[in-house]
Amino acid sequence: MLPSPSSLHDFALVGGGIVGACLAEELGRQGASVLVLDAGDEPGHASNRAAGVAAPSLRYLDDREFFDWLRTAKADLDADVARLEPQYGAFSVTRPILRALRETDVDVYGEMLEELAVGAWVEDTELASLAPGLNLPPSRRYLLDPNGMMVDGRRYLNAVRRRCVGQGVSWLQNATVREVREEATSIALVADDRAFQADRVVIAAGAWSSGNGLAESTGIRPQRGQMAVLRTEETLSCILSSAFYLAPGVGGDIIVGTTEEHARFADHVTTQGIDQLLRFATTTMPRLESSIPVELRAGLRPMSPTGRPLVGALPSHERIFISAGHAGHGLLSARCTAKGLAEGLLRGNWEVLPHSMCPAHALNGAA
């Protein structure tokens, strides 16, 4: 028999990665009683294993509302850097991002890129000085955005978690939620052999958000991303975004990433994946041939069927919400997601989130 539930919280968050942590801070800062239940010995999974490129991806250019939201997210992330780093230590490094684009992409999106002013085109004669040491194919067009950033997910999450705990958020590790049950006036949760109660619940468990018999219909699934961390005396003056990317890490190493694989919940690296990454790295920056691979890692990105996060109430549930499916931009968009979701949860204002992220809209087959 389970023990009696603990005292009622305003919100219970299932998942303590960067998405859940930012939401916990936003809700707690505005006076709500918040409980975070996170599986595992330490917070986060994808957050800790992410490569950390924090810039709006041009793959979303066809969805102007969502792309503009990602640009707002970058501004919110910049504010987090300015607010948290002085107290908790550095978790970011800023570098311009150099995007290598195919001519076909330039033909399709060139005018939009000019309109959005996301960077400046780089002439071939400028590449050597802008990206010394890189072997860049002349068949590509290069766009330089000065607002690139790398974020160390583990350090960022640690800073937000410490802020949460400092403002009274209850945070439990090794708390694997087995059941979420909607009752007449509250939500009952079972985490291992412990019982909890909350007025409302938010599922923010990343690639595991489709568990507990509740969110299977959301179709959230894992996508494996492999990456390598290389120790070298070489330096990168920019973040290179091409077939893969090369980027300076917060600790001074060079990060090469990342694969996009459907491997279910297999979160290990493979020889094939790492071979692809190292071939790209040494072809693009030949002097990396003498670098030392100090870490090989793989993480599981949460992917939704629409390719957009699902943020809001689960259909047919009044007290159960979801915030998952952030793919490869969780570190970039966690704070912006948290601000928008808190606005909806606390004040009923859902207009601050893109319509494509609404679960009811997305799960009814709308793209």
C-alpha beads as a LAMMPS data file, in Angstrom:
LAMMPS data file: protein, C-alpha beads

367 atoms
366 bonds

1 atom types
1 bond types

-500.0 500.0 xlo xhi
-500.0 500.0 ylo yhi
-500.0 500.0 zlo zhi

Masses

1 110.0

Atoms # bond

1 1 1 0.000 0.000 0.000
2 1 1 1.287 3.438 -0.907
3 1 1 1.739 6.041 1.821
4 1 1 -0.656 8.965 2.038
5 1 1 0.099 11.664 -0.541
6 1 1 2.218 14.622 0.423
7 1 1 0.700 18.086 0.727
8 1 1 -0.977 19.473 -2.364
9 1 1 1.269 21.473 -4.706
10 1 1 0.019 23.962 -7.261
11 1 1 2.101 22.256 -9.959
12 1 1 3.995 18.998 -10.269
13 1 1 6.486 18.850 -13.126
14 1 1 7.458 15.424 -14.444
15 1 1 10.996 15.908 -15.738
16 1 1 13.915 18.015 -14.547
17 1 1 15.775 18.817 -17.760
18 1 1 16.266 22.409 -18.878
19 1 1 12.663 22.707 -20.123
20 1 1 11.203 21.585 -16.800
21 1 1 13.740 23.551 -14.755
22 1 1 13.025 26.851 -16.506
23 1 1 9.285 26.307 -16.054
24 1 1 9.757 25.489 -12.366
25 1 1 11.679 28.724 -11.898
26 1 1 9.090 30.812 -13.755
27 1 1 6.177 29.347 -11.759
28 1 1 8.012 29.493 -8.432
29 1 1 9.133 33.067 -9.008
30 1 1 5.470 34.058 -9.411
31 1 1 4.431 32.481 -6.114
32 1 1 3.284 29.012 -7.139
33 1 1 4.097 25.916 -5.092
34 1 1 6.112 23.673 -7.413
35 1 1 7.291 20.070 -7.167
36 1 1 9.783 18.640 -9.689
37 1 1 10.003 14.854 -10.022
38 1 1 12.997 13.723 -12.061
39 1 1 14.230 10.203 -12.792
40 1 1 17.918 9.349 -12.553
41 1 1 20.791 10.258 -10.305
42 1 1 21.218 13.748 -11.758
43 1 1 18.922 16.245 -13.484
44 1 1 18.494 16.135 -17.236
45 1 1 19.407 13.730 -20.013
46 1 1 19.288 15.511 -23.338
47 1 1 20.244 18.765 -21.577
48 1 1 23.476 17.268 -20.254
49 1 1 24.400 15.543 -23.506
50 1 1 23.479 18.298 -25.944
51 1 1 26.155 19.797 -28.151
52 1 1 24.891 23.254 -27.316
53 1 1 24.590 25.266 -30.553
54 1 1 22.096 27.950 -29.560
55 1 1 20.933 29.770 -32.678
56 1 1 17.652 29.564 -34.607
57 1 1 18.006 26.888 -37.276
58 1 1 17.314 27.934 -40.853
59 1 1 15.429 24.638 -41.331
60 1 1 12.420 26.454 -39.836
61 1 1 12.362 29.311 -42.345
62 1 1 9.213 27.926 -43.986
63 1 1 7.336 28.567 -40.723
64 1 1 7.773 32.284 -40.185
65 1 1 5.816 32.397 -36.910
66 1 1 7.903 29.643 -35.384
67 1 1 11.201 31.021 -36.707
68 1 1 10.384 34.439 -35.251
69 1 1 9.558 32.743 -31.937
70 1 1 12.992 31.078 -31.960
71 1 1 14.578 34.482 -32.474
72 1 1 12.672 35.734 -29.429
73 1 1 13.932 32.642 -27.604
74 1 1 17.506 33.635 -28.380
75 1 1 16.898 37.021 -26.747
76 1 1 15.499 35.259 -23.666
77 1 1 18.546 32.981 -23.560
78 1 1 20.826 36.023 -23.779
79 1 1 18.983 37.461 -20.773
80 1 1 19.490 34.195 -18.870
81 1 1 23.215 34.339 -19.595
82 1 1 23.433 37.894 -18.289
83 1 1 21.314 37.063 -15.223
84 1 1 22.712 33.693 -14.149
85 1 1 26.386 33.598 -15.131
86 1 1 27.562 36.263 -12.643
87 1 1 26.164 34.178 -9.777
88 1 1 26.629 30.583 -10.947
89 1 1 29.575 30.696 -13.356
90 1 1 29.979 30.681 -17.123
91 1 1 27.913 28.250 -19.182
92 1 1 28.113 29.967 -22.576
93 1 1 30.546 31.208 -25.182
94 1 1 29.610 33.633 -27.946
95 1 1 30.930 33.294 -31.494
96 1 1 29.569 34.278 -34.899
97 1 1 27.936 31.377 -36.715
98 1 1 29.045 30.737 -40.286
99 1 1 26.367 28.877 -42.232
100 1 1 27.324 26.940 -45.356
101 1 1 24.342 26.963 -47.728
102 1 1 23.734 25.178 -50.997
103 1 1 22.964 27.340 -54.015
104 1 1 19.514 25.738 -54.225
105 1 1 18.773 26.925 -50.679
106 1 1 19.955 30.409 -51.530
107 1 1 17.659 30.446 -54.567
108 1 1 14.668 29.528 -52.410
109 1 1 15.385 31.492 -49.235
110 1 1 17.739 34.258 -50.338
111 1 1 15.153 37.045 -50.316
112 1 1 13.758 35.922 -46.975
113 1 1 17.227 35.850 -45.443
114 1 1 17.810 39.391 -46.647
115 1 1 14.450 40.487 -45.214
116 1 1 15.084 38.848 -41.840
117 1 1 18.631 40.246 -41.645
118 1 1 19.941 37.061 -40.042
119 1 1 23.473 37.636 -41.293
120 1 1 25.676 38.968 -44.056
121 1 1 26.886 37.114 -47.123
122 1 1 30.610 36.417 -47.081
123 1 1 32.689 36.732 -50.211
124 1 1 35.112 33.924 -51.049
125 1 1 38.027 36.295 -50.587
126 1 1 36.956 36.956 -46.977
127 1 1 36.671 33.343 -45.836
128 1 1 40.354 32.803 -45.063
129 1 1 40.445 35.701 -42.607
130 1 1 37.022 34.989 -41.067
131 1 1 37.574 31.254 -40.638
132 1 1 41.321 30.590 -40.484
133 1 1 42.294 26.928 -40.609
134 1 1 39.046 25.765 -42.189
135 1 1 38.870 23.999 -45.533
136 1 1 35.579 25.296 -46.918
137 1 1 34.170 24.055 -50.243
138 1 1 33.749 26.829 -52.845
139 1 1 30.476 25.274 -54.012
140 1 1 28.652 26.699 -50.994
141 1 1 27.452 30.198 -50.160
142 1 1 28.371 31.438 -46.689
143 1 1 26.217 33.512 -44.373
144 1 1 27.770 35.022 -41.237
145 1 1 25.482 35.695 -38.268
146 1 1 27.264 37.568 -35.440
147 1 1 24.811 36.308 -32.815
148 1 1 25.897 32.674 -32.476
149 1 1 26.298 31.035 -29.085
150 1 1 27.379 27.738 -27.552
151 1 1 25.777 26.632 -24.283
152 1 1 26.981 23.942 -21.902
153 1 1 23.708 22.226 -21.036
154 1 1 24.907 20.670 -17.795
155 1 1 26.172 24.003 -16.437
156 1 1 23.083 25.906 -17.605
157 1 1 20.741 23.362 -16.023
158 1 1 22.737 23.413 -12.790
159 1 1 22.408 27.193 -12.600
160 1 1 18.641 27.141 -13.171
161 1 1 18.136 24.269 -10.729
162 1 1 20.068 26.079 -8.008
163 1 1 17.916 29.145 -8.589
164 1 1 14.768 26.981 -8.343
165 1 1 15.794 25.407 -5.058
166 1 1 16.777 28.797 -3.692
167 1 1 13.297 30.155 -4.300
168 1 1 11.528 27.211 -2.657
169 1 1 10.886 24.715 -5.468
170 1 1 10.766 21.121 -4.154
171 1 1 13.085 19.053 -6.345
172 1 1 13.293 15.266 -6.062
173 1 1 15.824 13.143 -7.945
174 1 1 15.546 9.380 -8.474
175 1 1 11.785 9.892 -8.645
176 1 1 10.552 7.922 -11.648
177 1 1 6.863 8.694 -12.156
178 1 1 4.943 5.472 -12.782
179 1 1 1.408 6.821 -12.809
180 1 1 -0.398 10.118 -13.287
181 1 1 -4.100 9.966 -12.463
182 1 1 -6.618 12.777 -12.892
183 1 1 -9.075 12.885 -9.985
184 1 1 -12.048 15.112 -9.267
185 1 1 -10.179 18.047 -7.751
186 1 1 -6.474 17.231 -8.155
187 1 1 -3.883 15.022 -9.812
188 1 1 -2.436 11.974 -8.093
189 1 1 1.102 10.933 -8.990
190 1 1 2.990 7.799 -8.053
191 1 1 6.797 7.919 -8.198
192 1 1 8.219 4.526 -7.261
193 1 1 6.791 3.922 -3.762
194 1 1 5.842 7.532 -3.061
195 1 1 2.547 9.322 -3.669
196 1 1 2.092 13.012 -4.468
197 1 1 -0.758 15.408 -5.188
198 1 1 -0.908 18.523 -7.325
199 1 1 -3.551 20.838 -8.658
200 1 1 -2.014 20.556 -12.142
201 1 1 0.735 18.500 -13.765
202 1 1 3.104 19.308 -16.609
203 1 1 4.796 16.435 -18.451
204 1 1 8.270 17.709 -19.388
205 1 1 10.200 14.459 -19.564
206 1 1 11.810 14.968 -22.957
207 1 1 11.971 11.832 -25.073
208 1 1 10.226 9.936 -22.247
209 1 1 7.168 12.222 -22.231
210 1 1 4.945 9.655 -23.936
211 1 1 4.962 7.344 -20.910
212 1 1 2.705 6.951 -17.883
213 1 1 -0.299 5.944 -19.985
214 1 1 -1.130 9.601 -20.680
215 1 1 0.785 11.143 -23.520
216 1 1 1.189 8.225 -25.939
217 1 1 -1.088 10.016 -28.393
218 1 1 1.384 12.902 -28.641
219 1 1 3.787 10.709 -30.604
220 1 1 6.867 12.111 -28.850
221 1 1 9.787 9.883 -29.814
222 1 1 13.567 9.915 -29.312
223 1 1 16.111 10.905 -31.928
224 1 1 19.714 10.018 -31.166
225 1 1 22.413 12.603 -31.646
226 1 1 26.073 11.628 -31.410
227 1 1 28.923 14.062 -30.922
228 1 1 32.622 14.198 -30.126
229 1 1 34.650 16.582 -27.971
230 1 1 38.192 17.150 -29.234
231 1 1 41.054 18.573 -27.183
232 1 1 43.441 20.587 -29.291
233 1 1 45.626 23.649 -29.295
234 1 1 43.756 24.870 -32.357
235 1 1 41.100 27.534 -31.937
236 1 1 37.884 28.282 -33.792
237 1 1 36.912 31.869 -34.450
238 1 1 33.356 30.906 -35.410
239 1 1 30.713 28.190 -35.212
240 1 1 30.615 26.391 -38.557
241 1 1 27.195 25.019 -39.522
242 1 1 27.297 22.700 -42.520
243 1 1 26.401 19.019 -43.014
244 1 1 27.542 18.704 -39.387
245 1 1 29.118 21.494 -37.370
246 1 1 32.315 22.453 -35.648
247 1 1 32.094 24.712 -32.647
248 1 1 34.162 25.951 -29.717
249 1 1 33.037 24.453 -26.416
250 1 1 32.635 26.452 -23.229
251 1 1 35.684 24.701 -21.762
252 1 1 37.950 25.504 -24.727
253 1 1 37.659 22.184 -26.562
254 1 1 36.178 21.788 -30.036
255 1 1 32.811 20.088 -30.455
256 1 1 31.851 18.216 -33.613
257 1 1 28.263 17.112 -34.065
258 1 1 25.788 15.872 -34.550
259 1 1 23.993 12.916 -36.048
260 1 1 20.213 12.588 -36.397
261 1 1 19.217 8.953 -35.983
262 1 1 16.082 7.003 -35.175
263 1 1 17.479 4.406 -32.778
264 1 1 14.642 4.265 -30.233
265 1 1 16.109 4.654 -26.731
266 1 1 19.636 3.471 -27.564
267 1 1 21.673 6.336 -26.109
268 1 1 25.149 5.027 -26.896
269 1 1 27.624 6.099 -29.559
270 1 1 28.414 3.889 -32.558
271 1 1 31.583 3.459 -34.589
272 1 1 29.704 4.462 -37.736
273 1 1 28.348 7.662 -36.220
274 1 1 31.620 8.756 -34.655
275 1 1 33.501 7.892 -37.850
276 1 1 31.218 10.229 -39.830
277 1 1 31.803 13.045 -37.373
278 1 1 35.586 12.672 -37.194
279 1 1 35.884 12.469 -40.991
280 1 1 33.913 15.694 -41.266
281 1 1 36.041 17.356 -38.585
282 1 1 39.423 16.471 -40.066
283 1 1 38.323 17.215 -43.636
284 1 1 36.951 20.604 -42.645
285 1 1 39.793 21.481 -40.254
286 1 1 42.802 19.334 -41.232
287 1 1 44.863 20.350 -38.203
288 1 1 42.384 18.471 -36.011
289 1 1 44.017 15.222 -37.159
290 1 1 46.322 15.472 -34.130
291 1 1 43.538 16.368 -31.676
292 1 1 42.576 14.103 -28.765
293 1 1 38.989 12.819 -28.539
294 1 1 38.311 13.368 -24.842
295 1 1 34.600 12.575 -24.905
296 1 1 32.210 10.709 -27.186
297 1 1 28.584 11.004 -26.232
298 1 1 25.055 10.454 -27.462
299 1 1 21.795 11.967 -26.286
300 1 1 18.132 11.522 -27.114
301 1 1 16.310 14.536 -28.514
302 1 1 12.521 14.579 -28.045
303 1 1 10.811 14.787 -31.442
304 1 1 7.127 15.421 -32.095
305 1 1 5.229 14.369 -35.236
306 1 1 4.896 18.003 -36.333
307 1 1 8.538 18.909 -35.736
308 1 1 7.400 21.596 -33.286
309 1 1 7.268 21.396 -29.487
310 1 1 3.935 20.463 -27.957
311 1 1 3.184 22.983 -25.217
312 1 1 -0.194 23.263 -23.535
313 1 1 -3.089 21.182 -22.265
314 1 1 -3.327 17.555 -23.313
315 1 1 -6.560 17.021 -25.249
316 1 1 -9.398 15.702 -23.046
317 1 1 -7.526 16.672 -19.865
318 1 1 -8.198 19.806 -17.829
319 1 1 -5.324 19.497 -15.364
320 1 1 -2.600 17.741 -17.346
321 1 1 -0.273 19.683 -19.628
322 1 1 2.752 18.865 -21.745
323 1 1 5.942 20.699 -22.660
324 1 1 8.041 18.409 -24.831
325 1 1 9.298 17.830 -28.361
326 1 1 11.944 20.561 -28.471
327 1 1 14.168 18.536 -30.817
328 1 1 17.625 20.106 -31.072
329 1 1 16.708 23.560 -29.757
330 1 1 15.814 22.826 -26.132
331 1 1 18.691 24.842 -24.688
332 1 1 17.815 27.734 -26.988
333 1 1 14.062 27.769 -26.374
334 1 1 13.579 26.438 -22.828
335 1 1 13.290 29.859 -21.212
336 1 1 10.953 31.236 -23.883
337 1 1 8.797 28.106 -23.610
338 1 1 8.684 28.458 -19.821
339 1 1 7.632 32.087 -19.961
340 1 1 4.860 31.340 -22.446
341 1 1 3.599 28.264 -20.600
342 1 1 3.631 30.060 -17.255
343 1 1 1.599 32.855 -18.814
344 1 1 -0.963 30.310 -19.970
345 1 1 -1.047 28.327 -16.722
346 1 1 -1.212 31.305 -14.371
347 1 1 -3.234 33.814 -16.388
348 1 1 -4.929 31.836 -19.146
349 1 1 -3.081 33.746 -21.863
350 1 1 -1.961 31.225 -24.491
351 1 1 -1.498 33.700 -27.337
352 1 1 2.201 34.172 -26.558
353 1 1 2.974 30.664 -27.859
354 1 1 2.950 29.816 -31.592
355 1 1 -0.300 28.145 -32.635
356 1 1 1.644 25.248 -34.180
357 1 1 2.776 24.263 -30.661
358 1 1 -0.767 23.835 -29.305
359 1 1 -1.289 20.101 -28.605
360 1 1 -4.970 20.150 -29.616
361 1 1 -4.095 21.802 -32.921
362 1 1 -1.103 19.592 -33.643
363 1 1 -2.666 16.293 -32.597
364 1 1 -5.741 16.837 -34.746
365 1 1 -3.526 16.392 -37.784
366 1 1 -2.777 20.054 -38.471
367 1 1 0.812 20.776 -39.465

Bonds

1 1 1 2
2 1 2 3
3 1 3 4
4 1 4 5
5 1 5 6
6 1 6 7
7 1 7 8
8 1 8 9
9 1 9 10
10 1 10 11
11 1 11 12
12 1 12 13
13 1 13 14
14 1 14 15
15 1 15 16
16 1 16 17
17 1 17 18
18 1 18 19
19 1 19 20
20 1 20 21
21 1 21 22
22 1 22 23
23 1 23 24
24 1 24 25
25 1 25 26
26 1 26 27
27 1 27 28
28 1 28 29
29 1 29 30
30 1 30 31
31 1 31 32
32 1 32 33
33 1 33 34
34 1 34 35
35 1 35 36
36 1 36 37
37 1 37 38
38 1 38 39
39 1 39 40
40 1 40 41
41 1 41 42
42 1 42 43
43 1 43 44
44 1 44 45
45 1 45 46
46 1 46 47
47 1 47 48
48 1 48 49
49 1 49 50
50 1 50 51
51 1 51 52
52 1 52 53
53 1 53 54
54 1 54 55
55 1 55 56
56 1 56 57
57 1 57 58
58 1 58 59
59 1 59 60
60 1 60 61
61 1 61 62
62 1 62 63
63 1 63 64
64 1 64 65
65 1 65 66
66 1 66 67
67 1 67 68
68 1 68 69
69 1 69 70
70 1 70 71
71 1 71 72
72 1 72 73
73 1 73 74
74 1 74 75
75 1 75 76
76 1 76 77
77 1 77 78
78 1 78 79
79 1 79 80
80 1 80 81
81 1 81 82
82 1 82 83
83 1 83 84
84 1 84 85
85 1 85 86
86 1 86 87
87 1 87 88
88 1 88 89
89 1 89 90
90 1 90 91
91 1 91 92
92 1 92 93
93 1 93 94
94 1 94 95
95 1 95 96
96 1 96 97
97 1 97 98
98 1 98 99
99 1 99 100
100 1 100 101
101 1 101 102
102 1 102 103
103 1 103 104
104 1 104 105
105 1 105 106
106 1 106 107
107 1 107 108
108 1 108 109
109 1 109 110
110 1 110 111
111 1 111 112
112 1 112 113
113 1 113 114
114 1 114 115
115 1 115 116
116 1 116 117
117 1 117 118
118 1 118 119
119 1 119 120
120 1 120 121
121 1 121 122
122 1 122 123
123 1 123 124
124 1 124 125
125 1 125 126
126 1 126 127
127 1 127 128
128 1 128 129
129 1 129 130
130 1 130 131
131 1 131 132
132 1 132 133
133 1 133 134
134 1 134 135
135 1 135 136
136 1 136 137
137 1 137 138
138 1 138 139
139 1 139 140
140 1 140 141
141 1 141 142
142 1 142 143
143 1 143 144
144 1 144 145
145 1 145 146
146 1 146 147
147 1 147 148
148 1 148 149
149 1 149 150
150 1 150 151
151 1 151 152
152 1 152 153
153 1 153 154
154 1 154 155
155 1 155 156
156 1 156 157
157 1 157 158
158 1 158 159
159 1 159 160
160 1 160 161
161 1 161 162
162 1 162 163
163 1 163 164
164 1 164 165
165 1 165 166
166 1 166 167
167 1 167 168
168 1 168 169
169 1 169 170
170 1 170 171
171 1 171 172
172 1 172 173
173 1 173 174
174 1 174 175
175 1 175 176
176 1 176 177
177 1 177 178
178 1 178 179
179 1 179 180
180 1 180 181
181 1 181 182
182 1 182 183
183 1 183 184
184 1 184 185
185 1 185 186
186 1 186 187
187 1 187 188
188 1 188 189
189 1 189 190
190 1 190 191
191 1 191 192
192 1 192 193
193 1 193 194
194 1 194 195
195 1 195 196
196 1 196 197
197 1 197 198
198 1 198 199
199 1 199 200
200 1 200 201
201 1 201 202
202 1 202 203
203 1 203 204
204 1 204 205
205 1 205 206
206 1 206 207
207 1 207 208
208 1 208 209
209 1 209 210
210 1 210 211
211 1 211 212
212 1 212 213
213 1 213 214
214 1 214 215
215 1 215 216
216 1 216 217
217 1 217 218
218 1 218 219
219 1 219 220
220 1 220 221
221 1 221 222
222 1 222 223
223 1 223 224
224 1 224 225
225 1 225 226
226 1 226 227
227 1 227 228
228 1 228 229
229 1 229 230
230 1 230 231
231 1 231 232
232 1 232 233
233 1 233 234
234 1 234 235
235 1 235 236
236 1 236 237
237 1 237 238
238 1 238 239
239 1 239 240
240 1 240 241
241 1 241 242
242 1 242 243
243 1 243 244
244 1 244 245
245 1 245 246
246 1 246 247
247 1 247 248
248 1 248 249
249 1 249 250
250 1 250 251
251 1 251 252
252 1 252 253
253 1 253 254
254 1 254 255
255 1 255 256
256 1 256 257
257 1 257 258
258 1 258 259
259 1 259 260
260 1 260 261
261 1 261 262
262 1 262 263
263 1 263 264
264 1 264 265
265 1 265 266
266 1 266 267
267 1 267 268
268 1 268 269
269 1 269 270
270 1 270 271
271 1 271 272
272 1 272 273
273 1 273 274
274 1 274 275
275 1 275 276
276 1 276 277
277 1 277 278
278 1 278 279
279 1 279 280
280 1 280 281
281 1 281 282
282 1 282 283
283 1 283 284
284 1 284 285
285 1 285 286
286 1 286 287
287 1 287 288
288 1 288 289
289 1 289 290
290 1 290 291
291 1 291 292
292 1 292 293
293 1 293 294
294 1 294 295
295 1 295 296
296 1 296 297
297 1 297 298
298 1 298 299
299 1 299 300
300 1 300 301
301 1 301 302
302 1 302 303
303 1 303 304
304 1 304 305
305 1 305 306
306 1 306 307
307 1 307 308
308 1 308 309
309 1 309 310
310 1 310 311
311 1 311 312
312 1 312 313
313 1 313 314
314 1 314 315
315 1 315 316
316 1 316 317
317 1 317 318
318 1 318 319
319 1 319 320
320 1 320 321
321 1 321 322
322 1 322 323
323 1 323 324
324 1 324 325
325 1 325 326
326 1 326 327
327 1 327 328
328 1 328 329
329 1 329 330
330 1 330 331
331 1 331 332
332 1 332 333
333 1 333 334
334 1 334 335
335 1 335 336
336 1 336 337
337 1 337 338
338 1 338 339
339 1 339 340
340 1 340 341
341 1 341 342
342 1 342 343
343 1 343 344
344 1 344 345
345 1 345 346
346 1 346 347
347 1 347 348
348 1 348 349
349 1 349 350
350 1 350 351
351 1 351 352
352 1 352 353
353 1 353 354
354 1 354 355
355 1 355 356
356 1 356 357
357 1 357 358
358 1 358 359
359 1 359 360
360 1 360 361
361 1 361 362
362 1 362 363
363 1 363 364
364 1 364 365
365 1 365 366
366 1 366 367
